[in-house]
Amino acid sequence: MPQNRPSAPRRAPRWVVSRPPRPAADIRLFCFPYAGGGSSVFRSWAGHLDERVEVCPVLLPGREERFSEPPHTRVTDLVPLLADRLAGWFDKPFAFFGHSMGGEIAFALADYLCARGEARPGHVFVSGCVPVAGPVQRHALPDPELLAEIREMNGAPAEFLNNPELIELMLPTLRADFTLAETGLPDPAAVLPVPLTAFAGTDDPEAGPQQVKAWSRHAGEAFEMYELAGDHFFLHDAGPLLDIVGRVLSSGSGPHRSGRSAPDSR
């Protein structure tokens, strides 16, 4: 009788990837995407930053190679997992960048690490987001209205908005992401003991310069804000933004305490 072959052990899902690996880099920049986005948003970033920076997009459940996993809907559930799964990558100075939903995750994770006296980022960049509730709670809208909001934000390509099968496939992740973003705002009293830099699109109707300035009240160290041309998705023309990010990182990443050695999962 034929022998049953033992099944190969299932590989644990990756939470972060280097794009590309730079073992000799001085600092890691962990990048968190906007609602519906993934690590591919940051694919070209290494080309805008010098060899001293290793760009490390975070791989969230519910998209790309982790599409089969349910996406998270609560920052309070996601952040402890991120702190645990990324800890091995905190063996050298690091910083966080997040856009829209990703900005809230970056701030919440930094706040969590600081509160526990663990390895902390030397700098946090929040982009295209505000620390207070917006005028519309998109996660609670019926599907047609949610899609209309996404269209109004210029938040998805036409091939998505005009493809019912793709909409059916991706809408649960988008709704989960909006739930996380709209229920995961920072505590009004939260103050981050790490330098904070914020970015705002000049034509962003909900996270424009005036609204993004509100992050200053959460900054316990240095705070800067930059206005960049464009709507909510100004980061798609990443050159001007990365010029600033690169300059800030080259000036020093701030306090840091070593963690465990980085895993070989690239």
N, C-alpha and C positions, 0 to 999 in steps of 0.2 A: 504493500500500500504506500502511496506517496506520503512523504513526511510533510507536515505543515511547517512552513518556514515561520520563525518568530518575526513578528512585525517590528519594523524599525521604531526606535523610541521617537515619540513626537517631540519636535523641537519647540522649546518655549518661545512664545512670541517676542519679537524684538520691540523694545520701547524707544530706541534711539539708533540712529545710523550716522556715520560720517559721510559727508558729501564734499570732497573725497576725504579719505583718511589722511591725516597729517600728523604722524607720530611725534614729530619734532616741534609741533606748534606750542606756543607759550600759553595759549588760552583757548578754551572751548566756548563757542557761542551756541547755546541751546535755543532752538527756534520752535515756537508754538503757533499753529495755523489758525486762521479764521474759521467760522462755521462752514462746514462742508469742505474745507480744504484739507490738504495733506502735506506730506514731506516734499512733494514735487514743487510746491510753491517756492521752496528755497533752493532749487536745483542749481541755479546759476550764481548763487551768492558767493561761492568761494572765488569765482573769477573776479569779483570786485574787491575782495579783501586780500591782504598780503599773507604770506606763508606762515606768519605767526599766529593766525587765527584758524581754528578748525571748526567749520560749520557743522552743527549736529542737530538736524531736525528731529523732533520728537514724533514717534509713530503712535498715534492715538487709536484706540479700538474703533471699529466701525467704518474704516476706509482703507484703501490700498491693500497691502498684504494682510491687513487685519480686518478685512471687510466682513468676514463671517462672525466676528465678535460683536456683541451688543455695545453700542456707544454709551458712554456715561452721560447722565443727565444732572449730576450734582457735583459741584466742585469739591464739596466736603468728602465725597467718596473717592474722587479721582486723585486729589493732591497727596494723600498718604501713600497711595500706590506709586505715584511718580517719585516721591521722595525715596521710597525703598528701591524701586527698579533702576533709578538713575544714580544711586549713591556710588556705585562702583566707577562711574565716570567723573566723579568729583575729586579726582586725585591730582588735579592741577587747577590753577585759577580758571574761573568760568563766569559767564554772564548769561542772562536770559533776555530773549526778544520774543514778543508776542504781538500779533495783530488782531484787533477786534476781540473775539472770544479768546484767542491766544494771549492777548494782553492781560485779561483777567486771570487766566491760568498762571501766567508767569508771575504776576504779583502775588497771587495766593500761595504759590509754591515757595516763593522767596520768603513770604511772611511766616509760613509754616516752618521752614528750615531755621530761620532766625529765632523764632520762639522756642525752639528745642535746642538751641546751641550747637546745631550741626553745621557741616560745611555750608557756607552761604555764598551766593553770587556776589561778585565784586561790583556788578552794575546790573540794573534792570531797565529794559527799554519797553515801553508800552506804546502801542501804535493804533490809531483808529478806534479808540474806545474811551469810554468815560466811566467814572466810578459811581455813577448814580443811574437810576432807572430811566430808560428812554420813554418817549411818548406812546410807543406801541409795544405791546407784549406779543411778539410774533409767534412764540411757541404755542399760544392758545388759539390762534386763528384757524378757521377751516382751511382745507387744502387750497382751494382757489384763491383765497385772500392771501395766504402765505406765499403762494407762487407770484401773486401780483406784487407783494412787497419785495420779493427777491428780484423781480424784474425791475422794479423802481430803483433798487439799490445798485443796479448794474452788477448784480452779484453772481450771475451765471451766464455762460455762453448760450447763444441761440440754439446750438445743437442739443443742449439740455432742455431748455424751455419749450422746444418744439418736438420733443420726443417723449410721448406718454409712457413708454416702457422704461426709459431711463429715469423719468420723474418718479414712477412707482418704485423703482429700485433704490433711489437715493433720498427720497423725501423723508423716510424715517430717521436717517442720520442727520439730515438738516434740522428736522424738528427737535431731535435730541440735543443737537448743538445749541440751538436757540434757547432751549430750556436751560441748559447749563449756563449759557451766557447771561440770561435774564434773571436767573435766580442765584447766581454766584457772585454778586457784587460785593466788594469789600465792606467790612464793618466801617461805619463812618468814623470810628475812633482809631482805626488801624493806622499806624505810622511805621514805615519801613526804614530801618537803620542802615540803608544802603542807598547810594546815589541813584537817582531816578531820572530818566530822560523820556519825554513824551513827544509823539509826532502826531500832527493833525493835517488832514487834507483841507486845502483852502475852500473847496466846494463840497465838503461833506456836510449834509444838512443836519446830521445828528451827532457827529463827533468832530465838529469843526474846532477851530482854535479856541473860541470862548469856552466851549464845553470841556475840552481836553485840559484846560488850565486847572480844572478842579482836582487833577492828580497832585497838584502842589501841596494840598493839605494832608496828603498821605506820605510826604517825603520828610524823613527825619534827617537826611543828609542833603547833599546838593541836589537841586532840581533845575532842569532846563526843559524848554519846550521849543519845538521847531515846526514851522508851517511849511508844508510841501504842496506844490501844485497838484491838483487832481481831486477826484471824488473819494468815496470811501475806500476805493481800491487803488490808491496812489502808489502803494508798494509794488504794483506790477511794473512800474518804471523805477526799478530799485536803485539805480545809480546814485541820485542825490541823497537818498536815505542812507545808503551804505557808505558814502563819503563821510557822513557824520558818525555813523556807528564805528567805522574804522578809526577815525580820529580819536573818539572817546576811548576805545579799547587800547589804543597805542599810548594813551596817557597814563595807563595803569588800571588794573581791575579791582583795586581796593582790597578789603580784608578777605581772608580765606583760611580755612582750616582743612587739612588733608583728610580725605575719606579713604575708602578701600581702593584697591587697584582696579583699573578699568577692565571689564570683561572682554574677551576676544569674541565679539559678536558682530563684527562689521562685515 
